[in-house]
């Protein structure tokens, strides 16, 4: 069995901008940015310059920015949901996240 056979969802290799919102105890809310390398219904790998800021098992809210050329809409659409950091990858300078709910259940947002 290969790694792709074990995955529950097909991964899409597509670059979408992502806003990462992390609530840090006793610190102001932190808003960071990144871009997807892989995206599926269950999670994503996000490349970010701020990868060292994250730790496994931390939760965050994130917003994927889907451009008009991908959605066929007139403007960029934001999809907002929550995730847990499953892995911090120092070599690839990013984080792997598992979504709390599947991507199809993320909420559309106009806060871009």
Secondary structure in CASP SS format (residue, H / E / C, confidence):
PFRMAT SS
TARGET T0000
AUTHOR 0000-0000-0000
METHOD secondary structure of the structure
MODEL  1
X C 1.00
X C 1.00
X H 1.00
X H 1.00
X H 1.00
X H 1.00
X C 1.00
X C 1.00
X C 1.00
X C 1.00
X C 1.00
X E 1.00
X C 1.00
X C 1.00
X C 1.00
X C 1.00
X E 1.00
X E 1.00
X E 1.00
X E 1.00
X E 1.00
X E 1.00
X C 1.00
X C 1.00
X C 1.00
X C 1.00
X C 1.00
X C 1.00
X C 1.00
X E 1.00
X E 1.00
X E 1.00
X E 1.00
X E 1.00
X E 1.00
X E 1.00
X E 1.00
X E 1.00
X E 1.00
X C 1.00
X C 1.00
X C 1.00
X E 1.00
X E 1.00
X E 1.00
X E 1.00
X E 1.00
X C 1.00
X C 1.00
X C 1.00
X H 1.00
X H 1.00
X H 1.00
X C 1.00
X C 1.00
X C 1.00
X C 1.00
X C 1.00
X E 1.00
X E 1.00
X E 1.00
X E 1.00
X E 1.00
X E 1.00
X E 1.00
X E 1.00
X C 1.00
X H 1.00
X H 1.00
X H 1.00
X H 1.00
X C 1.00
X C 1.00
X C 1.00
X C 1.00
X C 1.00
X E 1.00
X E 1.00
X E 1.00
X E 1.00
X E 1.00
X E 1.00
X E 1.00
X E 1.00
X E 1.00
X E 1.00
X E 1.00
X E 1.00
X E 1.00
X C 1.00
X C 1.00
X C 1.00
X C 1.00
X E 1.00
X E 1.00
X E 1.00
X E 1.00
X E 1.00
X E 1.00
X C 1.00
X C 1.00
X C 1.00
X H 1.00
X H 1.00
X H 1.00
X C 1.00
X E 1.00
X E 1.00
X E 1.00
X C 1.00
X C 1.00
X C 1.00
END
